[in-house]
Amino acid sequence: MAHFTCEVVYRGIFQKNLAARICRGIVLSSRKAGRWGIAFGRYGDSPQRNGIPAKDFAIVADTLEELEQNMARYEPKEVDVTICVDDTLSKGVESWAWYGLQPINRLTVPNGTLLMTSLQSPADLLRDIHKKEAPYNMALIPAKASFSGLWVYKEDHTEARILGALAKLQPGFLSLDAVCAAIQEAEWGSELKAASARKAHDRLETRPVKTTEGNRETPFSFEKPKWWEMREGVTIPAIPVGKPMEGGKGYVPERNPYFKKFTTRTMRPVIDFDKCVKCTLCWIQCPDSCFDVTPDGLYDANMESCCGCGVCEAVCPAKECVTMVREDAFEDNASQWEMWRKDKPQYTAWLGNKIKSKEHVVRSHGFRFRGQYEQEIKQEMDQGGIEITAGIPGENAAGKQR
């Protein structure tokens, strides 16, 4: 008996539908190949929030008994393939629980595969991906991050291409014919998507990753309170009231010294203070109280408290005042307001470079741009060779093959 396990690491909510369709496609393909499979999400201590890394899993086994044996656990402790559908997660993954930063390849078995959708080269990605004590393989599907969440569905064949790639990586469990049959008959009813799966299968290339390659930094971890260090009694000390900033002006809310969730971020807000109208909405609506009120009445996002959910950008009424930018474009958690106050022209240049540089790939969290994909799809050619000529979020797209 044998089994195959994979995880799909995605940005919570924003890629929820995409991850579910990938895992469901794996299970349907396994049934077409005469095997057993199950797909499930990771819940319990990791509720989904906007942009916070989340995981779905899929297990394929030769027999029902083998499948049930592997289901009898909270979540897989190791996987044959890690699928990452947003290359911003190369820097590591922190779910909404107290684990600290986990390397994206942490669960990947020795000689397993990290399968990513990205337009970057393996060398660029490995600058962020942490070193692993055992060798593994990296496979890339050339594509931008596809956001298919609760608000939008981008019909760009990402899930079909990933299924085709899996058929090449794990031919003993998922044959290409079974994948295409599942796409055509059981799931999407699309010959065009089946063609995308076949092209991804034929064009997929992998490279070995040595133990000497990757980010050498020790992943950030949190210092957790010990049960034996807790004071006696049945009360829990509350977080103190905040304090004013310098000179008695402004306001900094007191924050939990342990629960700092900045390592969950895949995007962060960049603020143009010259456009701020001081409406207070970002400060009031932030679910994590991460904004400091500055002495001049502006609002500075504390980057050790910000999880990158994007609510501030969504509620801000001032055009281009708050812009969400991919996290791997930054190297520290420095105060943006301090930078702006010290040298406003330099900050303005820094702001523009972060927003418009090649590091910032346009990516919507779905709050504002619910109809954007309908326009994008008409002019965007899929990297696998499919040109989408029409597409309505939530519906199958028509297209033509190049």
C-alpha positions, 0 to 999 in steps of 0.5 A, spaced: 500 500 500 502 507 498 499 514 499 501 521 496 500 527 501 500 534 498 498 541 502 496 547 498 499 554 502 495 560 500 493 567 502 486 566 507 480 568 504 483 571 497 485 565 494 480 560 498 476 558 492 482 556 488 485 552 494 479 548 494 478 547 487 485 544 487 484 539 492 478 537 490 481 536 483 486 532 486 481 527 489 476 527 483 483 525 479 484 520 484 478 517 483 478 517 475 485 513 476 481 508 481 484 510 487 481 513 494 482 521 496 480 526 501 481 534 501 480 538 507 482 545 510 486 546 516 481 549 521 481 549 529 487 554 531 487 557 524 481 561 522 482 564 515 483 572 515 484 576 509 491 575 507 493 570 512 497 564 510 492 558 510 493 551 508 488 545 505 490 538 504 489 532 499 491 525 500 491 520 495 491 512 497 491 506 493 486 503 498 480 506 503 484 503 509 490 506 507 486 513 506 483 512 513 489 511 516 492 517 514 486 521 516 486 519 523 491 525 525 490 533 526 494 534 519 499 531 515 506 532 519 509 531 512 507 532 505 510 529 498 508 536 494 508 543 497 503 547 492 504 555 493 500 559 489 503 566 492 510 567 491 510 572 497 509 566 501 517 564 500 519 568 506 515 563 510 508 561 513 505 564 519 498 561 520 493 565 525 496 561 531 503 561 535 508 557 531 512 563 529 515 563 522 515 556 518 519 555 512 515 554 506 518 547 505 518 545 512 513 539 511 516 537 504 519 530 505 526 529 503 527 529 495 519 531 495 517 537 491 515 545 492 511 547 486 510 554 486 506 559 481 511 565 480 514 569 474 521 569 478 526 565 477 528 559 482 535 563 484 530 569 486 525 565 490 531 561 494 533 568 496 527 568 501 526 560 501 529 558 508 535 552 507 532 545 508 537 540 512 535 535 506 535 536 498 528 537 495 526 539 488 523 546 486 518 546 480 515 552 477 509 554 473 510 561 470 504 565 472 502 571 477 498 569 483 491 568 482 486 571 487 480 567 487 476 568 494 470 570 496 469 576 492 472 574 485 473 568 481 479 569 476 478 564 471 485 563 468 486 556 468 491 556 474 488 550 478 488 546 471 495 547 470 497 545 477 493 539 476 497 537 470 503 539 473 502 534 479 500 528 474 508 529 472 510 530 479 506 524 482 504 519 476 504 513 480 497 516 483 495 521 478 495 520 471 494 525 466 489 522 463 485 521 469 486 529 471 484 531 464 478 526 465 476 529 472 477 536 468 472 535 463 467 530 466 466 531 473 469 538 475 469 544 470 467 541 463 472 544 459 476 541 454 480 548 454 482 547 461 484 540 459 489 542 454 492 547 459 493 541 464 496 537 458 501 543 456 503 544 464 504 537 464 509 537 458 512 544 459 513 543 467 521 543 469 524 541 476 530 543 479 534 540 485 535 544 491 541 542 495 542 543 502 546 549 501 541 553 497 536 558 500 536 563 506 540 562 511 537 566 517 533 562 523 526 563 522 523 568 527 520 565 533 515 568 538 517 567 546 511 564 549 509 565 556 510 558 560 505 556 564 509 555 570 511 563 570 504 565 570 502 568 577 497 565 582 490 567 582 484 566 577 484 573 574 488 575 567 491 581 567 488 586 562 492 590 556 494 597 559 491 603 556 495 606 551 500 612 552 501 619 548 507 619 543 512 624 544 511 631 547 504 628 550 501 628 543 498 623 539 496 616 542 499 609 542 495 603 544 498 598 548 499 592 545 500 584 547 507 583 548 507 576 545 501 576 540 505 580 534 503 577 528 507 581 523 510 575 520 503 573 517 503 578 512 503 577 505 502 585 503 503 591 507 499 598 507 504 604 504 501 610 506 501 617 503 501 622 509 500 628 504 493 625 502 491 623 508 484 627 510 485 625 518 478 621 517 480 616 523 477 610 519 483 606 518 484 607 526 477 605 528 476 599 523 483 596 523 481 589 527 488 589 530 489 596 533 495 597 529 495 604 528 498 609 532 495 616 532 501 621 531 502 628 534 500 631 528 493 627 527 496 622 522 495 615 522 502 610 522 501 603 521 505 599 527 508 594 522 510 589 528 502 589 529 500 589 522 498 582 519 496 585 512 489 584 512 488 590 507 482 593 511 485 600 512 486 600 504 478 598 503 475 603 508 480 609 506 476 615 502 482 618 500 484 616 493 491 612 493 492 614 500 493 607 503 496 602 498 497 594 499 504 592 497 507 585 497 511 584 503 517 581 500 518 588 497 520 590 504 526 589 509 524 591 515 518 594 520 521 601 520 515 607 521 513 610 515 511 616 519 518 617 521 521 616 514 516 621 512 517 626 517 525 626 517 525 627 509 518 628 505 521 628 498 525 622 499 519 618 502 515 620 496 520 617 492 521 611 496 513 611 496 513 611 489 518 606 488 515 601 492 508 601 489 510 602 482 517 597 482 517 591 478 517 588 485 510 590 486 505 585 482 498 588 481 494 584 486 487 585 488 484 583 495 477 583 492 475 589 497 475 594 491 476 591 485 470 586 484 470 586 477 477 587 475 478 580 472 473 581 467 477 586 464 484 583 465 482 576 462 480 579 455 487 582 454 491 577 458 494 571 455 495 565 460 503 563 460 501 556 458 499 558 451 491 559 452 488 566 451 482 568 455 477 572 450 472 572 455 470 571 462 465 573 467 467 571 475 464 565 477 463 562 470 467 558 465 471 562 460 471 561 453 477 562 449 482 560 444 488 556 443 494 559 441 
